């Protein structure tokens, strides 16, 4: 009985929450939550995804330094994540493409992409 109590106490003290993040085929465990819970494209508070605008690093580099997976990223809700995927594919085809649209979400995603690329070149910064 005492042994079980001590075992549970040890497990409770050693418990550290972790958060998951996908980087291509990798599933990473992070000790901090990379999500704030607010979509940067539409502003809704909801369950969000981390969208990668570029995959610049090899899996071996990301395994060694998990924070590299947060470079070139934006936090968006699921519907906006689908739009962001389409925008990324357009820019993969032609980096100098000029998008003209009246959709404010797509305009915001293009702006977020530009900012994420610029910030990614400087390295991951803690988001405030």
Secondary structure by P-SEA (a helix, b strand, c coil): caaaaaaaaaaaaabbbbbbbbcccbbbbbccccccccccccccccccccccccccccaaaaaaccccccccbbbbcaaaaaaaaaaaaaaaaccccccccccaaaaaaaaaaaaaaaaaaacccccc
